[in-house]
Amino acid sequence: MTAAPQTATDPTSRTPRALTDVRPTVSPERLLEDLVPPRHFADARFSTYRANPAYPSQSSTLARLEEVARQIAAPPATGLRALLGRRPAPPAVYMDGGFGVGKTHLLTSLTHAVREELGSGAAAYGTFVEYTNLVGALGFMPTVEALATRRLVCIDEFELDDPGDTVLMSRLLRELADRGVALAATSNTLPEALGEGRFAAEDFLREIQALAARFEVLRVDGEDYRHRAVVTDSEPLPAEVVAATVAARDGATLDAFDDLLAHLATVHPSRYGALLDGVELVGLTGVRTVTRQEVALRLVVLVDRLYDRDVPVMLAGAGEKHLFTEEMLRGGYRKKYYRALSRLGALAEDGRRLAGQTADA
């Protein structure tokens, strides 16, 4: 059974609300407003990026992106200079590197730099999935028209595992580049490739075809700065501990895992962020292995939104270790699944710490 929702008329109630009780409605304006760096990287700036001197490509990429930010922010040519000169092509950069070398930190730093110089509406930031979901919610041309008003569009974790989505994103980027929008993207690299020097630039340039010549590839070498394992295995908690911790905290939710999976099927993935409005902790009971691909992919999107917002998760049941089948982890979407396991494991560790604090209170 799903926990009863917390009522608005009783703000002192400790009965936890449930995500399954939330039916988010999101306007097109809200979808576009949400294309900002996630809370997890709210403080990321060029000045806070610590380039490893053992890998010179990190400092050279940092310097190049600072130059790109200045180029985007520079005022357009006017007068005779504008009439005589050709309009320069907007910059388009692609950061290619392994797991945990700071590509997202650099990409969000670029976004922040442009927004701070030109205003909050000058740059859009989102993951590959967020942009494909935006097209699904708004339609292709309305998405183009909305994003064409930005000076910079950043795409984190460009994914190459779905041919249809890759073609869609390639077309979207071409439309934006033709309208003078600067572009920046990062690769999506398998966690299992950590330390193997695997890069995806050739795959990326092949898939974007007509745009390949416009993109400048910035290779970011290095080791995973967190020195983390491929996946953080967080041991599951007893269901009664999850329920007690959730009940003791404002902004916490409690759901049965199967109920939540069923609910996600009724909510467009572009609204998963709104599903988490005001949520500070998510408790799930009866966690088990997901065996259907479409269900697993919806869960991946939810995990990404939880991670963006730094929302701790408490898991009762099987935990995240056996969340996806071995077939899924070997299949075409394995990048998504490994990323979700890594992120959910970290969030579950945060949840375990909260459970310990509640027990000590």
PyMOL commands that set and color helices and strands:
alter all, ss='L'
color gray80, all
select helices_A, chain A and resi 19-21+28-33+39-41+46-48+56-73+79-84+103-118+120-122+128-138+140-147+163-178+191-193+201-214+239-247+257-264+269-275+293-308+326-330+334-360
alter helices_A, ss='H'
color red, helices_A
select strands_A, chain A and resi 92-97+123-127+152-158+182-187+216-220+252-256+281-287+313-317
alter strands_A, ss='S'
color yellow, strands_A
deselect
rebuild
show_as cartoon
